[in-house]
Amino acid sequence: MKDWMFFILFIIVGLGMLGVGFYYMHKEKDDPESVKIYRVFSIIGAVLTIAAILMKFVL
C-alpha cells in the first residue's frame, strides 16, 4: 500500500512539474533566461515521472 502511495505521489508531482514548466516556458518565451530555468524544471519533472514508472513496474 505504501509503495502505491509513493508511486502516485511522485507521478502527480512529476507531471505537475512537467506541465507547469511547459506552460511557463511557453508564456515567457521572449525571455531566454526564464526559458532556460523552466526547461530545467520540466526536465526534472520528466525524470521524476519516468523514474517513478521504472521503479514501480520494472524493478
C-alpha positions as CSV (number, residue, x, y, z in Angstrom):
1,M,0.0,0.0,0.0
2,K,2.8,2.4,0.9
3,D,4.5,1.7,-2.4
4,W,1.4,2.7,-4.4
5,M,1.0,5.9,-2.4
6,F,4.6,6.9,-3.1
7,F,4.2,6.0,-6.8
8,I,1.1,8.1,-7.1
9,L,2.7,11.0,-5.2
10,F,5.8,11.0,-7.4
11,I,3.7,10.7,-10.6
12,I,1.5,13.7,-9.6
13,V,4.4,15.8,-8.6
14,G,6.5,14.9,-11.7
15,L,3.6,15.5,-14.1
16,G,2.8,18.7,-12.3
17,M,6.3,20.0,-12.6
18,L,6.4,19.0,-16.3
19,G,3.1,20.7,-17.1
20,V,3.9,23.9,-15.2
21,G,7.4,24.1,-16.7
22,F,6.0,23.8,-20.3
23,Y,3.2,26.3,-19.5
24,Y,5.6,29.0,-18.2
25,M,8.2,28.2,-20.8
26,H,5.7,29.0,-23.5
27,K,4.3,32.0,-21.6
28,E,7.8,33.5,-21.1
29,K,9.2,32.6,-24.5
30,D,10.7,36.1,-25.1
31,D,13.0,35.9,-22.0
32,P,15.8,33.4,-22.7
33,E,16.9,33.2,-19.1
34,S,13.4,32.2,-18.0
35,V,13.1,29.7,-20.7
36,K,16.3,28.0,-19.5
37,I,15.0,27.9,-16.0
38,Y,11.6,26.4,-16.9
39,R,13.3,23.9,-19.3
40,V,15.4,22.6,-16.4
41,F,12.2,22.5,-14.3
42,S,10.4,20.5,-17.0
43,I,13.3,18.1,-17.4
44,I,13.3,17.4,-13.6
45,G,9.6,16.7,-13.8
46,A,10.0,14.3,-16.7
47,V,12.9,12.5,-15.0
48,L,10.9,12.2,-11.8
49,T,7.9,10.8,-13.7
50,I,10.0,8.3,-15.7
51,A,11.9,7.2,-12.6
52,A,8.7,6.6,-10.7
53,I,7.3,4.4,-13.5
54,L,10.5,2.5,-13.9
55,M,10.8,1.9,-10.1
56,K,7.3,0.6,-9.9
57,F,6.9,-1.6,-12.9
58,V,10.5,-2.6,-14.0
59,L,12.3,-3.1,-10.7
